[in-house]
Amino acid sequence: MACQHVKNLKPVEPRAEGCEECLEMGDSWAHLRLCMSCGHVGCCDSSKNKHATKHFHGTKHPVIRSLEPGEEWGFCYPDDQFFDRLPM
């Protein structure tokens, strides 16, 4: 079944230049992910804090997009589905 969550996405702007929680803690991250519902910027699951996934569990915002330069892929948590290209 195709993911229905991407149909409702509207353009969002990143709320921070790095992982919001890591910046507040003074910690580092590996890669950044953008919440496509609210613009939250969180660190990836390769980072020790995994703030992007924690944001999903806390808010149920379903879709993230990579914020890494040159990457356009996205992921839907509830449907466990990757997308090769997900525009901002």
Backbone bond lengths (Angstrom), bond angles and torsions (degrees), N, CA, C in turn:
res aa  C-N    CA-C-N  psi(-1)  N-CA   C-N-CA  omega(-1)  CA-C   N-CA-C  phi
1 M - - - 1.457 - - 1.531 109.46 -
2 A 1.293 116.21 137.57 1.457 121.10 -179.66 1.531 110.26 -76.46
3 C 1.310 115.44 148.29 1.459 121.92 178.96 1.527 109.89 -67.34
4 Q 1.316 115.66 128.50 1.463 121.09 178.87 1.529 111.82 -91.95
5 H 1.351 117.45 -14.78 1.460 121.20 -175.33 1.525 113.18 -67.22
6 V 1.327 117.91 -30.49 1.466 119.97 -177.06 1.530 112.13 -71.01
7 K 1.317 117.78 -20.92 1.468 120.83 -179.70 1.529 112.03 -63.84
8 N 1.314 117.21 -30.46 1.464 121.86 -175.13 1.520 113.81 -93.59
9 L 1.323 117.91 3.41 1.462 120.25 -176.26 1.519 111.68 -73.97
10 K 1.324 114.24 140.39 1.454 122.08 173.29 1.527 107.06 -121.59
11 P 1.322 118.66 156.96 1.467 119.99 179.84 1.535 111.22 -58.03
12 V 1.325 115.37 138.46 1.464 121.65 176.01 1.516 109.35 -128.94
13 E 1.310 116.00 153.88 1.457 122.51 175.91 1.525 108.29 -106.88
14 P 1.326 117.98 139.61 1.467 120.05 176.13 1.528 110.93 -59.80
15 R 1.331 116.22 136.61 1.462 121.72 -178.90 1.527 112.70 -82.80
16 A 1.334 117.38 -10.56 1.465 120.55 -177.08 1.518 109.45 -151.41
17 E 1.330 115.93 166.38 1.470 122.36 178.92 1.530 111.65 -88.09
18 G 1.319 116.65 -6.06 1.459 122.57 179.69 1.510 108.64 -155.76
19 C 1.327 116.99 -174.82 1.459 120.97 178.36 1.530 108.83 -60.00
20 E 1.316 116.14 121.02 1.464 120.92 -174.85 1.524 112.40 -57.96
21 E 1.327 116.57 -47.40 1.465 120.15 -177.76 1.524 111.91 -70.86
22 C 1.338 117.50 -40.36 1.472 120.44 178.86 1.531 110.71 -64.49
23 L 1.331 117.25 -39.76 1.463 120.25 177.62 1.529 110.09 -60.92
24 E 1.323 116.19 -42.41 1.463 121.09 179.84 1.537 111.25 -65.53
25 M 1.340 116.37 -36.17 1.468 121.73 -179.08 1.527 112.58 -83.63
26 G 1.321 116.71 -14.86 1.457 120.33 -173.60 1.518 112.49 75.70
27 D 1.332 116.50 29.23 1.465 122.00 -177.75 1.527 109.92 -105.63
28 S 1.320 116.52 175.81 1.469 122.22 -178.59 1.525 109.96 -113.21
29 W 1.332 115.87 171.46 1.457 122.62 -179.86 1.513 109.39 -144.61
30 A 1.349 115.69 166.51 1.467 121.64 178.28 1.530 110.34 -92.85
31 H 1.333 117.37 -55.49 1.464 122.81 -177.39 1.523 109.11 -140.97
32 L 1.334 116.15 158.56 1.459 121.12 -176.80 1.522 112.17 -110.83
33 R 1.329 114.91 146.12 1.461 123.12 177.95 1.523 108.86 -127.64
34 L 1.327 116.06 143.78 1.454 123.40 -178.97 1.523 109.85 -109.36
35 C 1.319 117.25 126.37 1.465 121.53 173.70 1.514 107.60 -74.08
36 M 1.317 116.52 123.45 1.456 121.23 -176.52 1.532 112.69 -83.25
37 S 1.334 116.63 2.92 1.467 120.26 174.86 1.520 111.67 -96.37
38 C 1.350 116.90 -39.90 1.467 118.91 -171.57 1.528 114.67 -132.02
39 G 1.340 118.51 -6.72 1.459 120.54 179.77 1.518 114.47 87.57
40 H 1.332 117.63 5.67 1.471 120.43 176.46 1.525 109.37 -58.82
41 V 1.325 117.06 137.33 1.456 122.20 175.47 1.519 107.47 -108.48
42 G 1.319 115.75 121.59 1.465 121.28 -179.70 1.511 110.64 -131.91
43 C 1.331 114.97 162.90 1.462 120.41 179.28 1.528 110.55 -84.74
44 C 1.333 115.23 154.99 1.458 122.90 -174.30 1.530 111.79 -76.62
45 D 1.316 115.77 175.58 1.456 121.03 179.47 1.523 112.92 -74.00
46 S 1.324 118.78 -9.14 1.466 121.36 172.11 1.525 110.51 -82.35
47 S 1.317 116.88 -14.18 1.459 122.24 175.55 1.527 108.27 -83.55
48 K 1.327 116.51 151.13 1.470 118.67 -175.35 1.530 113.23 -65.74
49 N 1.342 118.20 -26.71 1.464 119.95 -175.76 1.526 114.68 -92.74
50 K 1.315 118.04 -21.27 1.473 123.40 175.49 1.535 112.82 50.33
51 H 1.330 116.45 47.09 1.459 120.22 -174.27 1.522 114.37 -68.50
52 A 1.323 119.78 -28.42 1.466 120.37 178.29 1.534 110.29 -64.26
53 T 1.314 116.99 -44.81 1.473 120.88 178.52 1.521 110.47 -68.49
54 K 1.321 117.50 -38.66 1.470 119.99 176.90 1.526 110.43 -62.62
55 H 1.328 116.82 -37.66 1.467 120.67 176.72 1.526 109.98 -61.15
56 F 1.324 117.81 -44.47 1.467 120.67 177.73 1.528 110.55 -58.86
57 H 1.332 117.40 -47.81 1.463 120.07 -177.69 1.532 111.74 -63.69
58 G 1.324 117.13 -31.89 1.457 120.72 -179.87 1.519 114.69 -81.57
59 T 1.336 116.80 -28.29 1.468 120.56 -173.83 1.526 113.77 -114.97
60 K 1.317 117.23 -22.13 1.469 123.89 -173.16 1.523 112.27 66.53
61 H 1.349 118.13 19.33 1.467 120.81 172.42 1.527 106.25 -69.40
62 P 1.322 118.96 120.01 1.461 121.36 -164.43 1.528 117.93 -79.28
63 V 1.334 118.91 -31.87 1.466 120.26 -166.93 1.530 111.46 -118.21
64 I 1.340 115.25 134.02 1.460 122.04 172.66 1.508 108.98 -118.32
65 R 1.332 114.81 162.94 1.464 122.18 176.25 1.515 107.17 -134.59
66 S 1.308 116.93 145.93 1.454 120.17 175.09 1.522 109.50 -65.02
67 L 1.333 115.89 139.54 1.464 120.94 174.41 1.526 110.87 -106.66
68 E 1.318 116.68 13.60 1.456 120.60 179.34 1.526 109.71 -79.30
69 P 1.338 117.00 140.78 1.472 120.55 179.77 1.530 111.84 -54.66
70 G 1.320 116.01 132.21 1.460 121.50 177.54 1.522 114.90 81.64
71 E 1.324 118.36 -2.88 1.470 121.54 179.40 1.515 109.61 -105.78
72 E 1.328 116.08 136.43 1.460 121.13 -179.35 1.524 112.14 -126.36
73 W 1.343 117.48 9.62 1.451 120.11 -175.20 1.530 111.05 -76.04
74 G 1.322 114.17 157.94 1.450 121.35 177.82 1.516 110.36 -135.48
75 F 1.329 114.97 171.21 1.465 120.76 -178.72 1.525 109.00 -148.46
76 C 1.326 115.59 136.26 1.456 122.35 174.43 1.517 108.17 -104.30
77 Y 1.331 116.76 116.99 1.469 121.18 -179.23 1.531 112.67 -63.44
78 P 1.337 120.52 -53.07 1.465 119.25 -176.00 1.529 113.58 -61.46
79 D 1.323 116.69 -35.82 1.465 120.22 -177.92 1.526 112.77 -93.69
80 D 1.345 116.96 -4.41 1.465 122.12 -179.09 1.535 109.78 50.19
81 Q 1.333 115.83 48.47 1.465 121.32 -174.52 1.525 111.24 -124.48
82 F 1.340 115.49 129.73 1.459 122.15 175.45 1.524 109.88 -92.40
83 F 1.329 115.21 150.85 1.463 122.76 175.39 1.516 107.61 -126.92
84 D 1.326 117.21 131.67 1.467 121.10 179.57 1.523 112.62 -64.36
85 R 1.317 115.34 -36.60 1.469 119.73 -177.87 1.519 108.41 -139.42
86 L 1.327 114.36 123.90 1.463 120.65 177.39 1.524 106.38 -134.29
87 P 1.328 117.99 105.59 1.457 119.73 -177.01 1.527 111.67 -65.33
88 M 1.358 114.28 154.90 1.444 118.50 177.35 1.499 106.57 -80.62
